[in-house]
Each structure stands twice: as C-alpha cells, then as structure tokens.
Amino acid sequence: MSSIVKRPNGRWQATYKGPDRRERSRSFDRKIDADNWIKTQGADVVRGQWADPQLGKITFGEWATKWQATTVHLRPTTRARDASYLKTHVLPRFGRVPLAAISHTDVRTWVADLVAAGKAPATVGKAFQIGGKVMRSAVEAGMIPSSPFANVKAPKIEREERRFLSPIEIAHLADAIDPRYRVLVLIGGYGGLRIGELAGLRRSRVDLVRGTIDVAEIVVEVSGHLSFGPPKTRAGRRTVSLPRPVVEELAAHLAASDGEFVFPSPLGGALRVPAFRRRVWAPAVIAAGLEGVTPHALPHAAVAIWIAAGASPTEIAARAGHTSVVTVLDRYGHLLKRHDERLRDELDTMYVAPIAAPKATISPLRKALG
C-alpha cells in the first residue's frame, strides 16, 4: 500500500507500508521524486533488502560498540587490534555519522584520505576490513539495506621481500643474545616455533629422548595481562623434531634451570614478549649486526633451512603449522624453485639413452600381440 498526496504547502508527501505493516512517509518538492522514492522502497521490500529507516539513524559509533560487545569468538590479541584500528582510523571519520547516512562515496573518500595521509597500505586495508565488518553486521541485523563498503577496494598490499637468516646469522644471534635465551634462538631458527609459541613453551612439552617439542600452547600479552591458549589453527598444534645439536643445547639449558616454562621471564612465570623484545632482543640484533630483524624472522629462517635440506611443501606445512600447502607455495615458492633444479640434476644422472632394438626382435612380438 502506497500513496502520494500534495500537501497544502505545495510539497508532495509519499507514504507506504513496510513489511512490519507500519506506515512510513517522506516529503518532496517534486512529485517525480516522491514517486521514485516509493518505487525504491517497494523494490527493496521485494528483494528482501528493506530496512527500517529509523534503525539507520543509529550512529556508526553506537553500533560499533554493540558489535564489539557481541563479538565473542575473537582472540584477545585480535580484539585489542580491532579496537585499536577502530579508535584510530575508523571512528574519527564515521563515529558520529548515522549508519544510513554513510554512502559508498564517503567510504571511497575516506580510503583516499588515509592513503594521502601516508598510511601504509596494510594499515588502510586493516582499517577498511574492520569498518566493513561493522557495516556488514548492521546489514545482517536489518539496520541498513546494504553496506557502503561493498565494492570499494582498499589499496593493494605489495608483499615485501622476506628476510631469511642464514645458519651463520642464527649462530651469531644466539651468541649475542642473553645466554638465558640462546636456545630460544636456536629452537626458533631450526624448529620454526613462533615467538608466542616459544614464550608459552612448558618443560612438560619437551621430549629430549625423541628430540621433539609438542607445540600446544601460546601466550600473548594484552594490556598488561597474559593470555594463554591453543595455537590459532588446528594445524598449529603439532610436534616438531629438532636437530641433535639443538637438542643437546636444550638439554643443558633445562638442566641448568627449573620452573614450569622453558624460557621464563626474569621474575619467573611466562615470558612477556613486549618486554623481551625491548630489553633482550633489540640489543642482541644490534650486537649481531642484524638491525631491523624481529623475532618473526626466526620461523621464516627455519623454513628456508628446511627447504635447503630438501623438505617438501607438505612437510614444511606440517612443521610450520600452516593449514594449507598453498600458504607455503605462496610465501616460499621462490625458494622451492631450487627443488626443481635439484630434481633436474638427479634426472640427468639417472638418464639412460634408449637403445634401439633391431627390427627382427620386435616383429615377432608384434605378431604375437596381433
């Protein structure tokens, strides 16, 4: 049911009933605008994209607060990261704007402004992703008919060339770091454990006889509080074998210390990674001549070493805790090209030139088969 009536003041009032059977109306200077509005609302109802205009008056900031409060599946670090991007990059532009008032052009302009301000593509992309999540949740809740973030593209992120530490560089770093964390460097560089996995590693997860580590827990620090939990993915829960020399150093390390954790903090308990990076890691990389290298370089170095040792993509994915071989090929495919060269060399050594058999020996066989 809809109608268009001319009011005494000369304006045209368009009225229609929404799916909830309640009437909505709006006034226009021209009848054609009122008619187009009625048609648009009717089409949205038919397509199932209609939303109560009143709900769209809630501001982005108000809805973002509700979205954060009802999003319960996030890890503490992810929640803190998303809150930071919202506060720093999204809410300053859209926080006080009604959901229904944010347009596709507004989002494009916001993205362009972030780029013009010199924000890194990764930063812009993450802020855009978080803003898009908030708006999609508003669509799912029936607050607005569609998200203005849809079909807007964030700037392309060019993948930077990874820094792969060589075995000699790992050795220099292990020599330069506080002796209490020498074995941490070796396990990261040869076993591929990430810094959160190393910080959460308990003595009970180490099997010196088999020379393996059971990766089952990580620890992260959020707002000064330590949070323990399983690895991010099921593939992250894995058992990693270590080279014998590393196992020997690990055994000596454990024999010289006690406590629940393999690499405890100076005050005991789990290692606090932010403080470790400032007080221990940063001076060590400078002393080793590896300025700019972060703890994230250790698992990347491990993968490069595994590849050089002849590990297959499947073996690498299992050891590194990646859910898919595709991830390995995407990140380390350029290193795996050496495998093809090695395979070619092996084929060269195995190649035997075909020996041409005399026709007389072939003909009887053909006759028998025929």
C-alpha positions, -999 to +999 in steps of 0.1 A: +000+000+000+014+034-010+002+069-018+014+103-029-005+133-017+001+170-024+002+190+009-012+225+014+023+238+015+029+225-021+052+196-012+044+160-021+041+135+007+048+099-002+036+072+021+040+034+021+036+004+045+067-016+053+069-053+059+061-047+095+028-031+084+038+003+098+034+034+076+065+055+066+063+088+049+086+114+034+080+148+018+095+160-015+094+192-036+086+173-068+061+146-074+086+126-095+110+124-066+082+111-043+072+085-069+108+073-073+112+070-036+081+049-033+093+026-061+127+023-045+112+013-012+089-012-029+117-028-048+137-031-016+108-049+000+105-073-029+143-080-029+143-085+008+167-056+012+144-033+030+155-018+064+136+003+089+147+039+083+146+046+120+172+019+127+195+035+102+196+067+124+218+049+149+254+062+146+283+041+134+300+046+167+270+033+187+266+003+165+304-004+166+302-005+204+274-031+202+293-051+176+324-053+198+303-063+228+286-092+210+316-105+190+328-132+213+349-155+191+379-133+188+413-140+205+424-113+230+451-100+206+427-098+177+401-080+198+427-055+210+440-049+175+405-044+160+396-019+188+428+000+181+421+003+144+385+014+151+396+041+176+425+054+155+413+052+119+375+045+116+356+062+144+372+097+138+355+097+104+323+077+109+318+076+146+291+102+148+275+096+114+242+077+112+246+043+096+221+051+068+239+084+060+272+067+052+275+064+014+297+045-010+314+078-020+320+086+017+339+053+021+359+058-011+369+093+001+379+081+035+402+054+020+417+080-004+423+104+026+441+077+046+464+070+016+470+107+011+479+110+048+507+085+042+492+055+059+507+022+049+486+000+025+484-027+052+471-002+078+445+012+054+435-024+044+430-035+080+411-003+090+389-009+059+383-045+068+372-036+104+349-009+092+334-033+067+328-059+093+308-034+114+287-024+085+280-060+074+268-068+109+244-038+106+231-052+073+227-087+089+208-071+118+184-053+095+197-018+104+205-008+068+197-025+035+233-027+022+269-019+032+285+012+017+318-007+020+307-032-006+326-030-039+351-004-026+387-016-029+414-009-004+449-002-017+468-032-029+494-045-005+527-053-021+544-082-004+578-072+009+607-095+003+612-116+034+645-115+054+658-151+057+685-155+083+713-179+073+726-206+097+756-185+104+735-155+112+714-176+136+746-186+153+758-150+156+724-140+171+725-170+195+760-159+206+750-122+210+717-127+230+714-131+268+726-166+274+693-175+291+677-171+256+704-186+234+684-218+230+652-198+222+670-185+191+681-220+181+647-236+185+631-207+166+656-208+138+657-246+133+624-257+148+602-229+133+584-220+165+569-185+166+577-162+195+543-167+212+548-205+210+583-201+225+571-179+253+543-204+262+565-235+259+564-256+291+590-281+301+564-309+300+561-304+262+597-313+256+608-348+248+646-349+250+648-387+242+629-383+209+643-348+203+608-333+198+587-304+210+550-306+213+536-272+202+502-270+220+500-235+236+509-199+230+510-169+253+502-133+244+502-101+264+472-078+260+470-045+280+495-059+305+477-092+311+490-126+299+466-148+279+472-185+273+455-205+246+460-230+218+476-221+185+454-201+161+446-231+139+443-268+143+474-272+121+493-251+146+490-279+172+520-300+161+551-319+171+584-306+158+617-325+157+649-307+163+685-312+150+706-332+175+730-303+184+700-281+193+685-310+214+719-312+232+719-275+240+682-276+250+691-305+275+719-284+290+696-254+292+669-274+311+694-290+334+707-256+344+673-241+352+640-250+368+604-238+368+574-246+346+584-228+315+614-235+292+621-197+288+607-180+319+608-142+324+635-129+347+609-127+375+596-162+368+564-172+350+558-170+313+579-147+291+564-113+284+572-108+247+569-070+245+595-066+273+616-094+259+618-076+225+628-043+241+652-054+267+667-086+253+661-090+215+668-054+204+703-052+219+711-087+206+703-080+170+723-048+171+753-067+186+749-094+159+748-068+131+712-077+122+695-044+129+658-044+120+654-082+124+624-092+145+616-125+162+593-132+133+624-138+112+632-170+132+604-192+118+610-178+083+646-188+086+636-223+097+615-227+066+644-216+044+667-241+061+641-269+058+638-262+021+676-262+016+676-296+034+652-310+009+618-308+027+587-310+006+559-284+007+537-309+026+565-315+052+571-277+055+534-270+061+532-297+088+563-285+106+554-248+104+518-253+114+503-239+082+468-251+073+475-255+036+504-263+013+491-233-007+504-210+020+538-225+018+539-222-020+527-186-018+552-174+008+582-196-001+576-207-037+607-188-049+629-208-026+613-241-037+624-235-073+658-249-062+640-282-057+631-283-094+667-276-103+679-304-079+653-328-094+666-319-129+701-327-118+690-360-104+672-369-136+703-360-155+723-386-136+696-413-139+690-408-176+699-437-199+697-432-237+671-456-252+687-485-270+673-490-305+662-526-307+667-545-340+635-548-361+639-586-362+634-588-324+604-565-325+584-580-354+577-614-337+564-596-306+541-575-327+529-606-344+523-624-311+503-594-298+484-590-330 
